[in-house]
Amino acid sequence: MEFTTRHADAQDGDALLELWHGFTNHLSKYDERYRHKESADERWLSYFENQLVDSKYGTVVVAEADNELVGVAEARIMGNHPIFRLEDHGHINGLYVIESYRGEGIGRALLQTAEEWFTTSPRDVNFYRINAIEGDAKAQEKYSALGFTPVEHIYEKQLE
């Protein structure tokens, strides 16, 4: 299959919303709290246009195939930690490929494009992180196959 990756621009907003709805629907299979809020579309579009388009601190990488957006990854720079020896680093805040396009290398290509962005000046970060939701064994296996290693687990306790 032929596909390309690139950095999203302001004109991609509506198509990106469709992908984010797919992403939140996927996540909500594991935890209902990840369901997409009905009121979130306008807020997300504003965030995308004002914080991620042409920013040195964040970008949205998209994959196109068959004249449509079929995959997305949001990449951000996370700052130095005031106490720990964690320097500026990258973070993938969501990686999603439409199910019918999975297994074609699109996710890997999205991450590669994000890695190129992470390592160019003025960013020049040495590592990046990505989250995998608990219970999504396929994602965890794929990230391990791509060279990621787990570094911490997040535990949650419900308060009544």
N, C-alpha and C positions, 0 to 999 in steps of 0.2 A: 504494500500500500504506500502511496505517496503522501507525505505530509511535510509540513515545514513548521518551525518554531520561530517566534519573534516576541518582542516586547509589545504589550498591548498599548493602545493609545485611546484617547477620550472617545473616539467613535465606536469602540468595542464594548462600551458599557452595557447596553441592553443584552447583547449576546453573552457577555460574562455573567450577567444575572441568571440566565438560564443554566449555565454551568454550576454556579454557586447553589442554585436550588437542587440540582442533581447531587452535589456534594453533601449538602445538609440532609437530603433524603437518605443518602447512603449512611452517613454517620448516625442518623436517628434510628437506624435498625439496631444499633448497639446501645444507644442511650437516647431516650425520647427528648431530652433537653436540647439536643442538637437540631431539632426541627427548626426550620427557617421561620423566623417571626414574620407575620404578615406586614408589619410596618417597617421592615428592615430595608426594603429595596431602595427607597430614596436616600436613606442614611448611608447605605453601602455605596451607592453611585457617587454621592458627595465625597465620601472617604476615598474612593478610587480616583476620582478626578482631581481632588485637592492634595492627596497625600502620596499617591503612587505613580501618577503619570509624570514622567520627566523628573523624577526625584532621585537624589543620590542615596536616600535611605530606604527605598523600597521600589519594587517593580512587580508587575504581573506578567508572567510569561505564558503565552498561549500557543497551542498547536492547532494548525488548520489542516483539514482534509476535506475533500469533496465540497469546497467553497463554504465551509462552516467551521466554527470553533468547536474542537472536539476534546480539548484538554486544557488545563490551567494549573498554574502553580504561583502562589504569592510568595515573593522573596523579600525579606526585610533584614536590615542591619540592626543588631541588638548591641547596646552600648556596653562599655567597660563596667564591670561590677565594682562597687566601691570597696568591697572587702576581699572577695575571692580573686584569684589570679585568672579570671575569665576576661580576656581582652575583647575588643569588638569582634563579633562573630555574626555569621549569617543564620537565618532561621527561615525554613519553609513553613509558611502558615497556611497549609492546605495544598494538597496535590490531588487532582481529580481528572480522570479520563472517562468519557462516556463509555458505558459498558460494552457496547457493540464495537468499540475501537480498541479495547484492551488486548494485550498480548502482541501488539505490533511495534513495541519499542517507544511509544509516545511518552510514557511516563519517564523513561530513562532520558529521552531527548529533552524533555522539559527541565529535568534536573541538571543536565549538562549545560543548557543555556543559562540556567540560574547560576551554576558554578562559574561560568565565564564572567557573568556580571559581578559575582562576589569577589572575584580575583582581579578585577580591573580597578585602576586608580579612579577615584580617591578612596575606594573601599579597601581593597587589598587585605581581606580577612583570611585567616589561616584555617578556619573550620566553619562548618555550619551544622545545624541540627534540624531534625524533622520529627514531628510527633506521629505516632501510630496509636489509634484508639484501642483500648484494651478489648480483646476478643476478636479483633480483625487479624487473624493469624496469617492470611494471605499477604496483607500489607507488611507485617513484621518479617515474613520470609523474604519478600521482595527487597525490602530495605537491607536486610542482612546480605543478600546476594549482590547488592550494589556497593557493598563495602562499609555500610553503616554498622556501628556497634552500639548497643544500649549503654547509656551512662547513668540514667536514674529512672526511677519509677515514681509516679505521682499517686498517692493514696488519698482517698476521699472518705469523709465520714459525714453522714447526714445528721443534722441537728434538728431536734423536734421542738 
